[in-house]
Amino acid sequence: MLNQNKKDLIFFYLLVLILPTQLGKHFWPQFSFINGLRIDYLSPTLYLTDIVILLIFIFSIKELLVKIQKKYFSVFLLFISLLLTGILISKNPGAGIYGLIKFLEFSFLFVYISLRKSEIRESLIVFLVSLSVIYESLISIFQYFNSGSLNGIFYFFGERFYNAQTPGIANVSINGELFLRPYGTFSHPNVLAAFLVLYMSVIMFFLLRKAKGFLKVFLIATIILGTTSLLFTFSRTGILSWVLVLFLSFANAFLKKYKNFTRNFSLFVLLFISLLMIFYFPLSQRIFNFNLTDQSITQRETLINESFKMISNYPLLGVGVNNFLNNLHNNSLPYLLQPVHNIYLLVFAETGILGFLFLILFILILLKKIYIHHSFESLVILMVILLMSSFDHYFLTIQQGQILFAFFLGLIYSGVVVLKN
């Protein structure tokens, strides 16, 4: 792998391992402020993962250009032209240009994975994914019992300082008792939950197909540790998505009538443990009992209504990429300065009907690829991504979510979530 043609793979493997880190340098030009407030979503930021992606680009672009089909490239250029037109007439072109640069960055990552799939070593990916799940789970579990960040060296892993008194911190109240939700090295517990669900899915699919002996025990232990961390996030969507992954995988294994009973039994044990922990009374209160008047619910409803107003006022090209916050009706309220928690509405509001139709077309293309390759794993992961995308925005607005999005959509487009080389 040390020859010139394989250096990009080294940095790709590094990206898979360090994906959870949010270590980076923020910059604060004028367009990143709203009413005098610094807005993270609008701040150009150079992350460690950006540098790794840049190195992947440098060492692979010459070869990838030869493989890219011209018809798809022409459609992509047309789409970029539409986005750029909307940005130039938007309220905040600077933020729009930054948003477009990030879109190009993660579009490259998607294309890279799609074209390099056959050269990526499956066993190494599973090993790196497992290491990432283990250290992220341990950090988040210790944060939960510490009621705050661990600090020290963990800053360089991407952890940010927080405790129960930090303004805007994610807490959850269960039966009158307040619990601090762990962040790990992510920007929010919900993003941590999405990471755990998607990475553990890769581990589990490999476990069901190939793992034996000590490796099998190691992977099962990793999934149990990751599931424990997932439960501590108190993320409704994340936890229910993991149950969906386990249930669909178990149902598929049962219907196929695998001859190797031990693999089915391993999956059954994981499903049973997960359900048992989820239905533990305090946690079940969080998942199944929620009030429509809760602040998190009312804020989401307000942002949904705001997105419909933007769609109504700017139906063709939208308000512009990365311009949702600048077009909020009442953007003087700090707690409302966030994107709508639904990427379909966010895409429609920022890019109009044309951008929304491109998104629907892209989803249909992914479904066609899944059908062609008969990939059950890809179908499950796409279902999870589409579900999570209905209740949050991190796949389009937060660095770690964007990498997850590009990484898994690239694998889905290739036909398999677990690489079969």
VOTIVEX-368954 format. One record per residue: x, y, z of N, C-alpha, C in turn. Coordinates in pm, whole numbers, padded with zeros to 5 digits, always signed. Example, Ala and Ser with C-alpha at 12.3 -4.5 7.8 and 13.67 -1.06 7.14 Angstrom:
BEGIN
+01319-00569+00780+01230-00450+00780+01320-00330+00780/+01285-00225+00708+01367-00106+00714+01290+00003+00787/
// end
This chain:
BEGIN
+00082-00122+00000+00000+00000+00000+00085+00127+00000/+00216+00114+00012+00300+00232+00022+00340+00288-00113/+00300+00224-00223+00333+00281-00353+00239+00397-00383/+00268+00469-00486+00198+00593-00517+00048+00572-00535/+00007+00459-00592-00134+00437-00623-00218+00401-00502/-00154+00370-00388-00230+00323-00273-00223+00419-00154/-00155+00529-00166-00146+00622-00053-00282+00676-00013/-00369+00693-00109-00503+00745-00078-00579+00649+00012/-00557+00518-00004-00626+00420+00080-00581+00429+00225/-00453+00459+00246-00404+00475+00383-00479+00586+00454/-00497+00699+00386-00568+00812+00446-00718+00784+00456/-00770+00703+00365-00910+00665+00377-00933+00582+00502/-00844+00484+00528-00856+00403+00649-00844+00492+00774/-00754+00589+00767-00739+00681+00880-00868+00759+00903/-00934+00801+00794-01060+00874+00806-01167+00789+00873/-01175+00661+00836-01272+00570+00898-01250+00563+01049/-01123+00559+01090-01090+00547+01232-01120+00675+01310/-01084+00791+01254-01095+00917+01330-01221+00995+01297/-01314+00933+01226-01438+01004+01190-01505+01073+01309/-01507+01013+01429-01578+01080+01540-01517+01211+01587/-01389+01236+01557-01328+01356+01612-01386+01482+01549/-01401+01587+01632-01441+01717+01578-01333+01822+01604/-01208+01773+01616-01095+01863+01636-01080+01951+01513/-01083+02082+01532-01075+02172+01418-01057+02316+01461/-01034+02402+01365-01015+02545+01387-01130+02622+01323/-01206+02696+01406-01318+02777+01356-01269+02915+01314/-01331+02967+01209-01306+03104+01164-01439+03179+01169/-01432+03309+01193-01555+03386+01217-01562+03511+01129/-01579+03492+00998-01602+03608+00910-01740+03668+00938/-01767+03783+00881-01891+03854+00910-02015+03772+00878/-02009+03690+00774-02129+03615+00735-02164+03503+00832/-02076+03474+00929-02106+03369+01026-02177+03423+01151/-02215+03552+01150-02287+03613+01262-02432+03640+01222/-02522+03623+01318-02661+03666+01302-02700+03745+01426/-02738+03869+01405-02774+03958+01516-02666+03963+01623/-02540+03964+01578-02428+03974+01669-02387+03843+01734/-02458+03734+01705-02427+03604+01763-02344+03520+01666/-02240+03456+01719-02160+03366+01636-02236+03235+01619/-02254+03193+01494-02332+03074+01463-02239+02965+01409/-02229+02854+01484-02140+02745+01444-02173+02691+01305/-02302+02682+01273-02342+02625+01145-02289+02708+01027/-02263+02837+01050-02219+02926+00942-02068+02951+00945/-02001+02900+01048-01859+02927+01066-01773+02835+00979/-01692+02891+00887-01598+02806+00813-01500+02743+00912/-01486+02612+00904-01406+02539+01000-01315+02441+00927/-01188+02441+00966-01093+02345+00911-01076+02234+01013/-01134+02118+00984-01127+02003+01073-01009+01914+01035/-00964+01836+01131-00861+01736+01103-00908+01641+00993/-01037+01606+00996-01090+01516+00894-01091+01581+00756/-01103+01715+00750-01094+01785+00621-00955+01765+00559/-00853+01775+00644-00716+01758+00595-00696+01617+00541/-00752+01518+00610-00739+01379+00565-00811+01360+00432/-00930+01417+00418-01004+01407+00292-00927+01475+00180/-00864+01588+00210-00784+01658+00109-00669+01569+00062/-00605+01498+00153-00495+01409+00115-00546+01292+00030/-00665+01241+00064-00726+01137-00020-00746+01191-00162/-00795+01314-00170-00820+01379-00299-00691+01392-00380/-00586+01440-00315-00460+01465-00384-00404+01337-00444/-00411+01228-00370-00349+01103-00414-00440+01017-00502/-00564+01061-00524-00654+00975-00602-00721+01043-00720/-00718+01175-00724-00801+01246-00821-00763+01213-00965/-00636+01196-00994-00594+01168-01131-00655+01038-01181/-00653+00936-01097-00709+00806-01137-00861+00810-01142/-00923+00882-01048-01069+00885-01043-01129+00958-01163/-01061+01061-01210-01112+01137-01325-01128+01047-01447/-01043+00948-01459-01051+00855-01573-01175+00767-01561/-01217+00736-01437-01326+00642-01415-01464+00707-01414/-01470+00837-01390-01599+00904-01379-01670+00907-01515/-01796+00869-01516-01874+00870-01640-01917+01014-01672/-01897+01054-01798-01921+01192-01838-02066+01235-01823/-02160+01142-01847-02302+01180-01840-02341+01217-01698/-02289+01144-01600-02319+01177-01461-02250+01307-01420/-02129+01327-01471-02056+01449-01439-02128+01571-01494/-02186+01559-01612-02259+01671-01672-02384+01706-01590/-02457+01605-01545-02574+01627-01461-02534+01693-01330/-02422+01648-01273-02372+01706-01149-02338+01853-01167/-02272+01887-01278-02237+02027-01305-02363+02112-01319/-02467+02059-01381-02593+02130-01393-02653+02158-01255/-02647+02057-01169-02699+02073-01033-02620+02179-00957/-02488+02178-00970-02403+02278-00903-02436+02418-00954/-02463+02429-01083-02499+02559-01141-02628+02613-01080/-02726+02524-01060-02851+02565-00997-02829+02610-00853/-02745+02534-00780-02716+02572-00642-02645+02707-00636/-02550+02728-00726-02474+02852-00729-02564+02971-00762/-02658+02952-00853-02753+03059-00886-02835+03099-00764/-02884+02999-00690-02960+03028-00569-02876+03098-00465/-02748+03062-00454-02659+03124-00356-02635+03271-00388/-02612+03301-00515-02579+03438-00555-02692+03536-00529/-02817+03488-00527-02929+03578-00501-02983+03563-00358/-02908+03493-00274-02952+03468-00137-02917+03585-00046/-02966+03579+00077-02938+03684+00175-02795+03679+00226/-02735+03560+00224-02600+03543+00279-02515+03460+00183/-02467+03522+00075-02388+03446-00025-02262+03384+00033/-02199+03452+00130-02076+03398+00189-02099+03263+00254/-02206+03255+00334-02241+03128+00398-02278+03024+00293/-02343+03069+00185-02382+02978+00078-02263+02919+00006/-02162+03001-00022-02041+02952-00089-01970+02850-00001/-01964+02878+00130-01903+02782+00222-01981+02651+00222/-02113+02659+00224-02197+02540+00219-02175+02461+00091/-02156+02531-00020-02134+02465-00148-01999+02394-00150/-01896+02456-00090-01765+02393-00082-01774+02263-00002/-01848+02265+00110-01864+02143+00189-01939+02036+00110/-02038+02079+00033-02112+01983-00050-02020+01917-00152/-01931+01996-00214-01837+01941-00311-01740+01845-00244/-01697+01879-00123-01604+01793-00050-01663+01655-00026/-01786+01651+00021-01846+01523+00055-01904+01451-00067/-01929+01527-00174-01962+01462-00300-01840+01385-00351/-01723+01446-00337-01599+01375-00376-01583+01246-00295/-01607+01254-00163-01591+01136-00078-01686+01026-00122/-01810+01062-00157-01907+00965-00207-01856+00898-00334/-01808+00980-00428-01758+00926-00555-01635+00838-00532/-01547+00882-00444-01426+00806-00415-01459+00665-00365/-01550+00658-00268-01588+00528-00211-01656+00442-00317/-01740+00504-00398-01810+00430-00502-01714+00366-00602/-01607+00439-00637-01514+00391-00738-01402+00305-00682/-01370+00322-00554-01260+00249-00493-01305+00124-00418/-01433+00098-00415-01490-00006-00330-01418-00139-00341/-01386-00181-00462-01325-00313-00482-01183-00322-00428/-01120-00209-00400-00982-00207-00352-00973-00190-00201/-01085-00169-00134-01085-00148+00010-01096-00282+00081/-01009-00305+00177-01005-00433+00247-01114-00439+00354/-01201-00536+00339-01315-00550+00429-01272-00573+00573/-01181-00665+00595-01141-00699+00732-01080-00580+00804/-01003-00499+00732-00941-00381+00793-01046-00277+00827/-01145-00259+00739-01253-00165+00767-01328-00206+00894/-01361-00335+00906-01434-00383+01024-01351-00364+01150/-01221-00389+01142-01132-00371+01258-01129-00224+01301/-01113-00133+01205-01107+00010+01237-01241+00061+01290/-01349+00014+01230-01481+00051+01277-01502+00005+01422/-01456-00116+01452-01469-00170+01588-01390-00087+01688/-01265-00052+01652-01185+00032+01741-01253+00166+01767/-01309+00223+01661-01377+00352+01673-01498+00343+01765/-01576+00234+01752-01693+00214+01838-01650+00195+01983/-01542+00119+02005-01497+00091+02142-01453+00218+02213/-01365+00296+02150-01317+00414+02223-01425+00520+02237/-01514+00530+02138-01623+00628+02150-01722+00586+02259/-01748+00456+02267-01840+00405+02369-01784+00426+02509/-01655+00395+02526-01593+00411+02658-01594+00558+02701/-01560+00648+02609-01561+00790+02643-01701+00835+02685/-01802+00798+02607-01938+00844+02636-01994+00782+02764/-01961+00656+02792-02009+00592+02915-01947+00660+03037/-01816+00688+03031-01752+00758+03142-01807+00900+03156/-01839+00965+03046-01900+01099+03053-02034+01093+03125/-02110+00989+03097-02242+00974+03160-02229+00965+03312/-02139+00881+03358-02123+00864+03503-02048+00982+03566/-01970+01054+03484-01899+01172+03533-01987+01297+03531/-02104+01287+03467-02195+01402+03450-02125+01521+03384/-02043+01490+03285-01974+01596+03213-01857+01540+03134/-01784+01628+03069-01671+01586+02986-01555+01537+03071/-01467+01459+03010-01353+01401+03081-01232+01494+03081/-01225+01581+02978-01120+01683+02966-00982+01621+02947/-00879+01700+02968-00742+01650+02951-00713+01612+02807/-00649+01497+02790-00605+01451+02658-00722+01427+02564/-00842+01408+02620-00958+01377+02536-00999+01495+02448/-00946+01615+02479-00969+01730+02391-00916+01700+02251/-00803+01629+02244-00740+01600+02115-00811+01486+02043/-00901+01419+02111-00989+01322+02046-01114+01390+01990/-01128+01519+02021-01242+01594+01971-01346+01626+02077/-01320+01587+02203-01416+01615+02309-01417+01764+02341/-01534+01817+02372-01547+01957+02412-01593+01963+02557/-01548+02065+02628-01583+02078+02770-01733+02104+02787/-01794+02031+02879-01933+02056+02915-01964+01991+03049/-02064+02045+03116-02118+01983+03237-02266+02017+03244/-02329+01981+03354-02475+01999+03365-02515+02147+03361/-02420+02237+03391-02452+02380+03393-02424+02451+03261/-02367+02379+03165-02336+02440+03036-02465+02483+02966/-02475+02610+02923-02598+02658+02855-02630+02574+02732/-02756+02534+02719-02801+02461+02602-02760+02316+02598/-02705+02264+02709-02660+02125+02710-02780+02031+02702/-02758+01912+02644-02867+01816+02624-02888+01734+02752/-02998+01761+02819-03040+01684+02936-03167+01608+02903/-03201+01513+02988-03329+01444+02976-03384+01425+03116/-03513+01452+03132-03579+01437+03261-03667+01313+03259/-03641+01222+03353-03718+01097+03363-03769+01085+03506/-03901+01087+03518-03965+01079+03650-03912+01185+03746/-03888+01304+03692-03843+01415+03774-03694+01419+03799/-03621+01317+03756-03476+01314+03775-03406+01353+03645/-03307+01442+03657-03239+01495+03539-03114+01412+03508/-03101+01369+03381-02984+01293+03337-02912+01373+03229/-02780+01378+03239-02700+01445+03138-02665+01346+03028/-02702+01378+02905-02676+01290+02793-02531+01304+02747/-02458+01194+02729-02318+01203+02686-02305+01244+02540/-02196+01316+02511-02169+01363+02376-02059+01282+02308/-01979+01209+02387-01862+01147+02328-01772+01255+02273/-01726+01238+02150-01649+01344+02082-01732+01408+01972/-01864+01399+01986-01954+01455+01885-02014+01587+01932/-02082+01653+01841-02140+01783+01872-02276+01772+01940/-02335+01651+01939-02465+01631+02003-02485+01481+02025/-02557+01443+02132-02582+01300+02156-02653+01230+02042/-02738+01301+01967-02808+01237+01856-02712+01198+01744/-02607+01278+01723-02507+01244+01621-02425+01125+01667/-02391+01123+01796-02323+01007+01854-02406+00881+01832/-02537+00890+01855-02626+00775+01838-02626+00727+01692/-02632+00820+01598-02631+00783+01456-02501+00712+01420/-02390+00764+01469-02260+00701+01444-02258+00558+01497/-02303+00538+01620-02301+00405+01681-02388+00308+01603/-02508+00351+01563-02599+00262+01490-02537+00220+01356/-02484+00315+01282-02432+00284+01149-02303+00202+01156/-02213+00238+01246-02088+00163+01257-02115+00022+01313/-02203+00011+01413-02234-00123+01467-02302-00210+01363/-02375-00151+01270-02439-00228+01165-02334-00295+01076/-02227-00222+01043-02118-00280+00965-02059-00399+01038/-02036-00383+01168-01979-00491+01249-02072-00613+01249/-02200-00587+01268-02295-00697+01279-02309-00773+01147/-02312-00702+01035-02325-00770+00906-02203-00860+00880/-02086-00812+00919-01966-00894+00905-01972-01013+01000/-02019-00990+01120-02033-01096+01220-02121-01209+01169/-02231-01174+01103-02325-01275+01056-02271-01354+00938/-02180-01294+00863-02131-01362+00742-02002-01439+00762/-01908-01384+00839-01773-01440+00835-01710-01471+00970/-01745-01395+01073-01668-01401+01197-01672-01539+01262/-01556-01581+01314-01546-01710+01383-01453-01694+01503/-01467-01787+01597-01374-01795+01709-01365-01668+01791/-01240-01629+01822-01216-01512+01905-01269-01385+01841/-01255-01373+01709-01303-01255+01639-01454-01238+01660/-01525-01347+01656-01670-01343+01677-01703-01291+01817/-01632-01342+01918-01654-01297+02055-01621-01148+02068/-01511-01106+02007-01469-00965+02011-01575-00874+01950/-01630-00913+01836-01729-00830+01768-01860-00824+01847/-01901-00936+01905-02022-00936+01988-02002-00844+02108/-01886-00853+02172-01857-00767+02287-01858-00620+02247/-01803-00591+02128-01802-00453+02078-01944-00401+02059/-02030-00484+02002-02169-00443+01979-02243-00421+02111/-02219-00508+02210-02285-00491+02340-02238-00362+02407/-02106-00334+02398-02053-00209+02454-02113-00089+02381/-02118-00097+02249-02176+00013+02171-02323+00033+02199/-02396-00077+02218-02539-00068+02250-02559-00001+02386/-02473-00033+02482-02480+00032+02613-02461+00183+02600/-02361+00222+02524-02336+00364+02499-02454+00429+02428/-02509+00358+02331-02624+00410+02257-02741+00439+02351/-02768+00349+02445-02879+00367+02537-02857+00489+02626/-02733+00516+02664-02704+00631+02748-02724+00764+02674/-02726+00761+02540-02752+00885+02466-02898+00928+02478/-02987+00835+02514-03131+00861+02525-03187+00916+02393/-03125+00878+02283-03173+00922+02151-03284+00830+02104/-03406+00881+02097-03520+00798+02056-03497+00739+01916/-03463+00826+01823-03446+00780+01684-03331+00681+01672/-03220+00709+01741-03106+00620+01735-03137+00482+01792/-03199+00478+01908-03229+00350+01974-03329+00269+01894/-03435+00334+01847-03535+00262+01768-03477+00217+01633/-03385+00294+01577-03320+00253+01452-03236+00128+01473/-03167+00120+01587-03086+00002+01617-03173-00121+01636/-03286-00104+01703-03381-00215+01717-03429-00259+01579/-03454-00163+01490-03498-00196+01354-03391-00276+01281/-03265-00234+01292-03156-00306+01227-03147-00450+01278/-03152-00467+01409-03142-00600+01468-03261-00688+01429/-03380-00629+01435-03500-00707+01404-03501-00751+01258/-03472-00659+01166-03472-00694+01024-03364-00796+00992/-03248-00784+01056-03139-00879+01033-03177-01017+01084/-03239-01021+01202-03281-01149+01257-03390-01213+01171/-03485-01131+01125-03592-01182+01039-03536-01235+00908/-03439-01163+00852-03377-01208+00726-03302-01339+00747/-03229-01350+00858-03155-01473+00887-03251-01589+00907/-03362-01564+00974-03461-01669+00999-03525-01716+00868/-03560-01621+00782-03626-01655+00656-03532-01731+00562/-03404-01698+00569-03307-01767+00484-03273-01905+00537/-03309-01930+00663-03282-02060+00727-03133-02096+00718/-03052-02006+00774-02908-02033+00774-02879-02168+00840/-02789-02242+00780-02751-02372+00838-02669-02354+00966/-02594-02243+00973-02511-02221+01090-02596-02158+01200/-02649-02241+01290-02740-02194+01394-02672-02095+01488/-02542-02110+01511-02475-02025+01608-02476-01879+01565/-02473-01855+01435-02479-01716+01389-02617-01657+01418/-02721-01734+01392-02855-01688+01426-02869-01665+01576/-02811-01756+01653-02822-01746+01797-02752-01620+01848/-02637-01587+01790-02564-01466+01829-02650-01342+01806/-02715-01339+01691-02801-01225+01659-02921-01220+01753/-02975-01336+01784-03089-01340+01876-03049-01287+02014/-02929-01325+02060-02880-01277+02190-02866-01125+02189/-02810-01069+02080-02795-00924+02070-02931-00855+02071/-03026-00910+01997-03159-00852+01992-03225-00858+02130/-03212-00971+02196-03274-00988+02328-03215-00890+02430/-03082-00881+02432-03016-00791+02527-03056-00646+02501/-03060-00608+02373-03096-00470+02338-03238-00439+02381/-03331-00528+02351-03470-00504+02389-03487-00501+02541/-03416-00589+02609-03425-00593+02755-03377-00462+02816/-03267-00408+02763-03213-00283+02815-03301-00165+02778/-03358-00168+02658-03442-00058+02613-03571-00051+02693/-03625-00166+02727-03751-00167+02802-03731-00158+02953/-03604-00138+02994-03579-00107+03133-03658+00020+03166/-03732+00021+03274-03838+00119+03297-03797+00266+03275/-03689+00317+03338-03656+00459+03318-03633+00494+03172/-03565+00403+03099-03538+00432+02958-03665+00426+02875/-03754+00333+02907-03879+00323+02832-03963+00449+02849/-03950+00515+02966-04021+00640+02987-03976+00746+02887/-03847+00749+02859-03791+00845+02764-03838+00815+02622/-03839+00688+02585-03866+00652+02445-04014+00659+02411/-04098+00607+02500-04239+00590+02464-04332+00694+02523/-04284+00770+02622-04370+00872+02682-04310+01010+02658/-04370+01086+02572-04325+01224+02552-04446+01313+02531/-04429+01436+02575-04539+01534+02573-04524+01624+02452/-04633+01644+02381-04629+01729+02262-04601+01875+02294/-04609+01909+02424-04578+02046+02465-04433+02061+02511/-04355+01951+02505-04213+01961+02540-04144+02063+02450/-04044+02130+02507-03975+02235+02431-03913+02181+02303/-03854+02061+02310-03791+02004+02191-03892+01980+02079/-04016+01943+02119-04120+01918+02020-04172+02050+01961/-04196+02148+02047-04250+02276+02000-04148+02350+01912/-04019+02339+01948-03916+02402+01866-03911+02338+01727/-03920+02207+01723-03920+02138+01594-04042+02180+01511/-04156+02192+01577-04278+02233+01506-04263+02374+01450/-04203+02463+01528-04180+02600+01481-04089+02602+01360/-03982+02524+01364-03888+02521+01252-03949+02457+01128/-04035+02358+01147-04107+02299+01033-04197+02403+00967/-04269+02479+01049-04355+02584+00994-04273+02690+00921/-04154+02722+00975-04067+02819+00909-04021+02765+00772/-03991+02636+00766-03946+02579+00639-04056+02585+00534/-04181+02562+00576-04293+02570+00481-04310+02713+00428/-04286+02811+00513-04293+02950+00468-04186+02979+00363/-04066+02930+00387-03957+02951+00290-03988+02881+00158/-04041+02760+00166-04076+02686+00044-04183+02761-00033/-04279+02818+00039-04387+02892-00025-04336+03021-00090/-04241+03088-00025-04190+03216-00075-04084+03201-00183/-04009+03091-00176-03900+03069-00273-03908+02926-00329/-04012+02896-00405-04037+02757-00446-03939+02703-00548/-03882+02786-00634-03801+02735-00745-03657+02704-00704/-03585+02802-00651-03445+02784-00616-03419+02784-00466/-03523+02808-00387-03506+02808-00243-03438+02934-00192/-03408+02936-00063-03345+03054-00002-03194+03054-00019/-03139+02945-00071-02994+02934-00091-02930+02836+00005/-02829+02765-00044-02758+02669+00040-02704+02738+00165/-02722+02674+00280-02671+02725+00409-02733+02858+00448/-02852+02889+00396-02917+03016+00425-03046+03000+00505/-03073+02882+00556-03196+02860+00632-03204+02952+00753/-03096+02964+00829-03097+03043+00952-03119+03191+00923/-03063+03240+00813-03078+03381+00779-03219+03417+00735/-03302+03317+00706-03437+03342+00660-03544+03304+00762/-03501+03274+00885-03599+03249+00990-03676+03376+01020/-03806+03363+01041-03892+03480+01065-03848+03556+01190/-03812+03483+01294-03767+03546+01418-03632+03488+01455/-03525+03539+01389-03392+03485+01416-03321+03559+01528/-03399+03630+01611-03340+03694+01729-03344+03601+01850/-03413+03485+01837-03421+03390+01947-03310+03288+01932/-03209+03287+02021-03093+03198+02005-03130+03051+01994/-03232+03007+02071-03264+02864+02069-03328+02820+01938/-03371+02916+01855-03429+02881+01726-03329+02891+01611/-03206+02931+01642-03105+02946+01537-03043+02810+01506/-03123+02725+01446-03079+02593+01403-03162+02549+01284/-03110+02459+01203-03186+02414+01086-03308+02331+01126/-03404+02320+01035-03519+02235+01057-03471+02091+01072/-03533+02016+01163-03488+01880+01194-03549+01778+01097/-03526+01800+00970-03574+01712+00864-03499+01751+00737/-03414+01662+00686-03330+01703+00574-03409+01722+00446/-03524+01658+00433-03605+01674+00312-03663+01815+00306/-03714+01862+00419-03763+02000+00425-03649+02100+00414/-03533+02065+00472-03418+02155+00466-03370+02170+00322/-03362+02059+00249-03321+02065+00109-03421+02144+00026/-03551+02120+00050-03656+02190-00024-03649+02340+00004/-03632+02378+00132-03629+02519+00170-03507+02589+00112/-03391+02522+00111-03267+02589+00070-03240+02579-00080/-03291+02477-00148-03260+02459-00290-03384+02455-00379/-03504+02467-00319-03625+02473-00397-03669+02339-00453/-03770+02343-00537-03826+02221-00594-03725+02147-00680/-03635+02222-00747-03536+02158-00832-03437+02075-00749/-03388+02133-00640-03297+02060-00553-03365+01941-00487/-03491+01960-00448-03566+01852-00385-03586+01735-00481/-03616+01766-00608-03633+01660-00708-03503+01585-00733/-03389+01656-00729-03259+01590-00741-03239+01493-00626/-03279+01533-00504-03266+01445-00388-03351+01319-00405/-03476+01336-00449-03565+01221-00470-03509+01130-00578/-03457+01190-00685-03397+01111-00793-03277+01031-00742/-03196+01093-00658-03080+01025-00603-03121+00906-00516/-03225+00924-00435-03275+00814-00352-03325+00700-00440/-03394+00733-00548-03444+00630-00640-03328+00555-00706/-03221+00628-00739-03103+00564-00798-03041+00465-00699/-03035+00505-00571-02982+00416-00468-03068+00290-00456/-03199+00308-00459-03289+00193-00451-03271+00100-00571/-03248+00158-00688-03224+00077-00807-03094-00003-00792/-02991+00062-00739-02863-00008-00717-02880-00123-00619/-02958-00099-00514-02983-00205-00415-03055-00323-00481/-03151-00292-00566-03226-00396-00636-03134-00476-00728/-03047-00406-00800-02956-00473-00894-02860-00566-00820/-02810-00520-00707-02709-00598-00633-02771-00692-00530/-02903-00685-00514-02971-00771-00416-02904-00763-00278/-02876-00641-00235-02802-00622-00110-02899-00590+00004/-02925-00688+00087-03011-00668+00203-02950-00567+00301/-02817-00578+00322-02751-00487+00415-02767-00341+00371/-02750-00315+00242-02764-00179+00191-02904-00126+00211/-03004-00212+00190-03143-00171+00207-03170-00132+00352/-03119-00211+00446-03140-00181+00588-03075-00048+00625/-02951-00027+00581-02881+00096+00614-02950+00217+00552/-02997+00203+00427-03067+00315+00363-03195+00347+00439/-03267+00246+00484-03388+00269+00562-03356+00346+00690/-03247+00309+00756-03207+00377+00879-03170+00523+00851/-03095+00545+00746-03054+00682+00711-03176+00768+00677/-03269+00713+00599-03389+00788+00563-03474+00816+00686/-03480+00720+00779-03555+00741+00903-03492+00851+00987/-03362+00841+01010-03293+00943+01089-03303+01081+01025/-03300+01083+00892-03307+01211+00820-03442+01279+00836/-03543+01204+00876-03677+01261+00896-03689+01336+01028/-03594+01313+01120-03606+01369+01254-03486+01453+01296/-03389+01472+01207-03276+01557+01242-03207+01606+01115/-03109+01694+01133-03046+01760+01017-02897+01733+01005/-02838+01655+01100-02692+01646+01110-02626+01584+00987/-02697+01506+00908-02635+01448+00788-02597+01555+00686/-02659+01673+00695-02629+01780+00600-02561+01900+00663/-02555+01909+00794-02513+02034+00858-02394+02021+00952/-02357+01899+00992-02251+01879+01090-02143+01789+01029/-02018+01825+01048-01905+01756+00984-01912+01605+00996/-01928+01555+01118-01927+01410+01137-02047+01344+01069/-02161+01411+01074-02279+01359+01007-02262+01358+00856/-02198+01460+00802-02175+01467+00658-02082+01353+00611/-01978+01324+00691-01888+01215+00655-01962+01081+00660/-02041+01060+00766-02121+00937+00775-02211+00923+00654/-02277+01031+00617-02371+01034+00505-02300+00992+00377/-02187+01058+00347-02113+01029+00223-02056+00887+00225/-02004+00845+00339-01942+00713+00352-02043+00602+00324/-02157+00607+00389-02252+00498+00375-02331+00505+00244/-02358+00624+00194-02424+00633+00065-02331+00582-00046/-02201+00605-00030-02104+00551-00126-02105+00400-00127/-02111+00339-00009-02117+00194-00001-02249+00140-00056/-02358+00210-00025-02489+00167-00076-02491+00173-00229/-02439+00281-00285-02435+00296-00430-02354+00182-00493/-02251+00138-00421-02168+00029-00472-02237-00106-00462/-02344-00113-00385-02422-00235-00378-02411-00313-00249/-02312-00280-00166-02294-00353-00041-02251-00256+00068/-02300-00281+00190-02254-00202+00303-02127-00263+00361/-02125-00395+00372-02001-00463+00408-01934-00507+00280/-01812-00462+00261-01743-00488+00136-01711-00635+00118/-01740-00686+00000-01722-00830-00025-01613-00851-00129/-01490-00824-00091-01379-00842-00185-01288-00955-00139/
// end
